[in-house]
Structures are given as C-alpha cells and as structure tokens.
Amino acid sequence: MIEVSVYWKFAEPTLIDENTVYEIEDSLRRKNLKLFSFSDFIAKRVYSSAFGYTVIGDALLKIRLRTENVGSVLRGILKLSVHGSMPVFADVSNLKPSNAGYLVLESSFGNLDAERLVRECYESYSKICLEVFDEDPQSLNLVPVFTKVTENLFRVDLFGSDRMIELWNLIGFRLHDYRSFFYHQEDVPILNGICKKLRRKYR
C-alpha cells in the first residue's frame, strides 16, 4: 500500500463539491485502479460553501492505493485537473497501516446504532477482503470503535485481523452513503479547522 501526496497551488478560490469528488474518482478508476481512497483537500485557507467547501493557495490531496506500476499511476495522477488547475508535484511513500485514525462524516453518523454498525462493517469489509487478499474467512475479524470528537469528526480505533485493518487504511470508510478517507494522527491539527468549514460532506 502506498500513499501519494499530491500538491496543488490554487491561484483563485476553487469550489470542491460533489461533482469535483466524482471527477477525481472517475479519473482514478480510468487508470484501472479498483481499490483506493483519497482525502479532502487539506489546506490552511478553507472556506465554507453551501455545496461543499472552497480552497485557495497551497493544498494537499492524499491518495492511497495498491499497485505494482507506481510510475504509470503517478504520471496519471499528475494529469489530474481540478477546475483547470493541475498538480504542482507529487511524492510517494510506503504506508504502514494504523489501527487508529479519524473520519470526516456527516453529523448524522453519530446517531447510528453502534452494535449494528460494527456488524455491518465486518460483513462489508470481510467480503472485500476475501476478494482482494484471498484470505481464510476464519482468520478475518474487525471491530471498529467510534468516538465522536466534534460535530463531523470521529475517531476510530480498529481491533481485528491485520488484513482487515490494512483494507480499512486502504479504502477508508465505506458504508451505505457514508464515505471518508481514513486520516492518521498527523492530520488532526488541520482537520479540526477543515471540519468547522464543512457544511455538507460528500463521498
């Protein structure tokens, strides 16, 4: 599993909305990537919008994926266009899975039944894990423990098998209509600021 840090420099205020997210996702899928996740745009200058959020200046997009052809994928990522703006540069690092991290989700997520949520997470991730890693079903286990930090920021502690935790780090949180990149501890300082600006959460 690798993490690609993609850097932008937006000269003008740029709206990041549902359509922007879909365009990035479609672009990655056209590169034959099946399992991946990407963050929100992490920037110091983030502003609220009725349909998403607006960024200006330096911004970072993190993309996690599994691939054997890093060079080809990186060249494709450097051609990503966001409202006509192209990345300035990108770097690649190997990522060690973490058993603790953070999700940016709609505040309604905090109202879900905890027991049912854990069961559905196991069912969903174990199915994907069997397809991707060809693991023994008996070896798979996953118990996520969610803690609300702010209105739409949630901490997650993961307990279970290494493969399931690796998958969670790779694809982030995907369940029903809820989607979020799995942010690590290093992202928390700037995440707190971003979460205050979000009005609606996509993905």
GINOR-V34254 format. One record per pair of residues at least 6 apart in sequence whose ideal C-beta (glycine too) atoms are under 7 Angstrom apart, sorted by the first residue. I is the first residue (numbers start at 1). J is the second residue. Records with the same first field share a line. If there is no record, write none. Layout:
I = J / J
//
This chain:
1 = 64 / 66 / 95 / 166 / 169 / 170
2 = 65 / 70 / 92 / 93 / 94 / 95
3 = 62 / 64 / 93 / 95
4 = 63 / 74 / 77 / 90 / 92
5 = 60 / 62 / 90 / 91
6 = 61 / 63 / 77 / 87 / 90
7 = 60 / 87 / 88 / 89 / 90
8 = 59 / 61 / 82 / 85 / 87 / 88
9 = 57 / 58 / 88
10 = 55 / 56 / 57 / 59 / 85
12 = 56
13 = 54 / 56
14 = 54 / 55 / 56 / 82 / 83 / 85
15 = 49 / 52 / 54
16 = 41 / 52 / 53 / 55
17 = 51 / 52
18 = 52 / 202
20 = 82
21 = 202 / 203
24 = 38 / 80
27 = 80
28 = 36
31 = 73 / 76
33 = 65 / 67 / 73
35 = 65 / 66 / 132 / 170 / 171
36 = 63 / 64 / 65
37 = 64 / 170 / 171 / 172 / 181
38 = 61 / 62 / 63 / 181
39 = 61 / 62 / 181 / 183
40 = 104 / 181 / 194
41 = 55 / 59 / 61
42 = 59 / 60 / 187 / 190 / 194
43 = 55 / 57 / 58 / 59
45 = 55 / 56 / 57
46 = 53 / 55 / 193 / 194 / 197
47 = 53 / 54 / 197
48 = 197 / 199
49 = 199
50 = 199
51 = 200
52 = 200 / 202
53 = 197 / 198
62 = 181
63 = 77
64 = 95 / 169 / 170
65 = 73
66 = 170
67 = 73
70 = 92
74 = 90 / 92
77 = 90
78 = 87 / 90
80 = 87
95 = 169
97 = 165 / 166 / 169
98 = 169 / 184
99 = 157 / 158 / 165
100 = 156 / 157 / 158
101 = 156 / 182 / 183 / 184
102 = 153 / 154 / 155 / 156 / 183 / 188 / 191
103 = 154 / 156 / 173 / 180 / 182
104 = 152 / 153 / 180 / 191 / 195 / 201
105 = 152 / 154 / 178 / 180 / 201
106 = 152 / 201
107 = 151 / 152
109 = 154 / 178
110 = 148
118 = 143 / 144
120 = 175
121 = 142 / 144 / 175
122 = 142
124 = 175
125 = 142 / 164 / 167 / 168
126 = 140 / 142 / 164
128 = 167
129 = 135 / 140 / 163 / 164 / 167
130 = 137
132 = 167
133 = 163
135 = 163
139 = 161
140 = 161 / 163 / 164
141 = 160 / 161 / 164
142 = 160 / 164
143 = 159 / 160
144 = 156 / 158
145 = 156 / 157
146 = 154 / 156
147 = 154 / 155
148 = 154
149 = 155
150 = 195
152 = 195 / 198 / 201
153 = 191 / 195
158 = 165 / 168
168 = 182
169 = 182
172 = 180 / 181 / 182
173 = 179 / 180 / 182
179 = 203
180 = 203
183 = 191
//
